[in-house]
């Protein structure tokens, strides 16, 4: 846990971008809510920007670390740490600002939209400022033979004299995290989902695109990454492998699709608050339809 958050703090691209956005957003005397506060770093930035009170919320064990650091840094009189789900918290007052860094590699996969929608309804004043303001998703068909072999094809070979092959279908419907270099792209990337988090009324998001292959390749799946507007003029993205603590998401296919330059690849991507993803479409005459609902076999309790 500590090591994971050390990595987040060491990510200067991420942390400096959030600090700049908080300085641009928080005004002296503001009440701030920090969802998924982790070490409390964003809450401390809010105090530096003049916040009168900060409610730092984290469901995990880092809540104790945030509370410890708030005392150590002299912010205990302004930072109240709550160890709970943000959707279960009740606050004594509504906040002027919400800050949250609950973005996964695919942007929405830490349920950021649902927690913000709930906070806007119950925890924030009308017209409250939110960091991030906007969150988008971009996609490209990719050729990734090594990650595909490791995470999907691996199951096709007998292991220890046992046939584990049926597990391959679950592996092929699972999200893989990888650093995807632009050289792996088989077509130009497309920005297909864009959400204004200050006004969104739903957690269901969907986008479509037609890609044109720029070279002959085997398409092993789709690379996915996010871009966020934290505040006016302050952007953050994990588009470039290794530039931030985030990797990119890789949505594999059941079987690689062989394409030649000029082949059209159609994709329809949808998610419900990052809890479930579905990717379907067609390349040439071959169609696919996959979902993380099939990422594991259902458990049947013993009778």
N, C-alpha and C positions, 0 to 999 in steps of 0.2 A: 504493500500500500504506500509506504513512504517513498520507495524507489520510483513507483509510478508517478507520484506527484513531483518528485525531484525532476523527472524527465519533463513534465509539463512546465515547471518553473524555469528549467534550463532552455526551453524553447523561446528564444528572444523574439522571433517573428510573431508568434502568438501573443506572448505576454506584453510586449511593447505596443502592439496594435490595440489590445484591450485597454491598456493604461491610457493611451491617447484618446480612445473613444470615451472612457469614463471622465477624463479631464474635460472633454468637449461637451459632455452630457449632464453631469452632476453639477448642481448649483449650490452655493452655500445655504445651509439650513434644510436641504432636502432630506426626505426619508427614502431610504433605498432598500430594496429586497435583492438579495444575491442567492439565486437558486443553483444548487450544486456547488456550494462554495469551496469544497475541497480544503486546501490549506488556508483559505481565507484571503488570498492575495488580492482578489478583486474588491472585497470588502475594505481592505486596507487602502487600496487606491481611492475608493469612494470617500473614505475619511480624509485622505490627503486633499481631495477635491472640495472638501467642506461639508460633507454630509453630517447632519445633526444626529441621525440614528441609522443604523444598518441592521437589518434582520438577515443573518447569514444562515442559510438552510442547507443541510446535507444529511442524506439518509444513512450514510456510512460512518465508519470509525474515524474518518478525518475530521468530523465535527469536534472531537476532543482536541485535535491538533490546532484547529482554527481558534478554539476558545483559549488554548494555552498561548498561542502567538498573539492573540488580541491583548491578553494581560501583559505579556512580555513587551509589546510595542507601545503600551499605554493607551490602547483603544477600547479597553473593557467597558468604559463608561458609555461608549457609543455603539459598540458592536454586541448584539445579542445573538448567540449561536443556538440554533434549534436543530436537534438531531431527529429528523423525520422526513417523510415524503412531503414535498411542497404542497401537494394536493390535499394533505391532511392537516396542514398548519392553519391555525386561526391567529390573526395578528390584532393587536389592540388599536391599530390605526392603519389607514390605507397609505400606500407609498407613492412618491412622485416619480420614482425611477425603478426599473427592473434591469438587473444585469445578470446574464447567465452565459456560461461557457459549457453548455451541455450538447455540443455538436460531436457526432462521431465521424468516421471517415466518409460516410455517405451523407453527411449533413444532418439528416433527420433521425438517425438510428439510435439516438439517446432520448428520443421522445420529447424533443425541445418544443415542438409545436403544441403538444397537449398541455405541457406544464405552463407555457406562456398563455395559452387560451384560458386555462383555469385561473392563473394569476390575474389576468386582465379582468376577469369576472368578479373575483373575490378579494384580491389583495391590493389592487392598484386604484388610484384615483382616475376618473375619466381623463383621457388625454395624456396619461402618463408616458414618459419617455422610456424606450426599451432599447437595450443593447444585447443582441444585434437587432437592427431594424428589419433586415431582409435576409432571406436565405434561399440560395438557388442550387440546382444540381446540374452538372454537365456529364456527358457520357460519350464514349467512343468505343467502337468495336476494336478488340485487341487480339494480338497474337502473343500468347504467353505459354509457350510449351513447357517450361520447367515448373512454374506454379501449377499448371493444369495436371502435369504428370504426378506431381507430389500430392495434390489434394483430391484429384478425381480418378485418374487412371490407376493410381496405386492400388485401389480396391479391386481391380479387375484380375490381378494375379493371385493365385493361391498363396496363403501365408501360413507357415508352420503346418503344412499339409492339410489346411482347411480352406474351404471355398467361402470367402467373405464377399464375393462379387455382388450379392444383392444390396450391399450397403452403398454401392456406387451411386445409385439413384438419389440417396439422401445427401451424399457429398456434393453431387452436381446441383442440388437445390439449396446449397448453403452459401453464405457470403464468405468470401476469402479476402484477407487483407494483404496487400502487396504494394511495394513501391513500383509504380508503373512508369517507365520512361516514355517520352513522346515517340521514340523509335518503335515502340510496340504498337502504336496506333495503326490500324488498317485503313482508316478514313479520318477525315477532319472531324474533330469533336463538335458536339452540338449542346447548347444550353437548353434543356427541355423542361425544367421545373423552376418556377420563380415565385416565391411567397413573401408577401408583406406581413411580417409577424405582428405589426401594430394593428392590423385590421382583419386578419384571417379569421373566418368563422367556422372552419372545419379543419380536421386533421387528415383528410383524404386528399392526396395530391397525385396528379397524373401528367405525363408528358409523352409526346410522340416525336419521332424524327425518322427521316430517310437518309441513310448514309450511302455514299458512293465510294466503293473501295478504290484506293489510289495505287494498289499493287496486288499482285498475286499473293495469296496468303491463306493460312488456316485460321479462321476466327475461333478462338477458344472461349470467348465470352465478351463481356463488356466491362470496361473500366469506368468507375464512377467516382466523382469528387464534388466538393462543394465550393461555393464562393459566397461570402457573407459581407453585407454592408453593416459594419458595427455602428457607425455614425456617419454623418455627411462627410464624404471624401476619405473615409477610413475603411479599407477593404481587407479581407482576410480570406485566403484560399489554401487548400491543400492540393492544388492542381499539379504541382511539380514534385515528383518523388524525392523525399529526403529534405525538402525545404522547411518542413515543420515536423513536430512530433507525430502528426497524423500520417498514416500511409494512405493509400486509396483503396476503395472497395473494388472487388472483382466478382462479377456475377457470371459464373461459368455456365457453359451449355452442356446438355447431356452428351452430345457428340460434337466435335469441332466441325465447323462449316467451311468447306473449301470454296474460296472465291477467287475470281480473277479481276484485274483492274477494270473498273467500270461497272462491276456488279452492284446492284442496289441491295442494301441491308436495311430492313424496316424494323423499328423497335417501338414498342409501347411499354412504358415503365410506369408503375404505380405503387404507392405505398400508403399505409394507414399509420401515420405518425412514426414511421420507422420500425413498427412492430412486425409488420408483414410486408414483404416486397414481392412483386410479380413482374416478370419480364417475358414478353411474348413478341412474336414477329415472324419475319421470313427473310431468307436470303436465297434469291433465285426461286427455285421450286420447293425448297425445304423450309418447313415452318417449325417453330418451337413455342412452347408455352410452359413456363416454369415459375415456381413460387417457393418462398421459404416455408410455407405451410408443409411442404414435403421434405423439410430438412432433417426430420427424425421420424422414426416409427412411433405410432401411438402406443402408449403403455397400457397393458391390460392387467389389472390387479389379479393376483392369484385367488382362486375361489377356495 
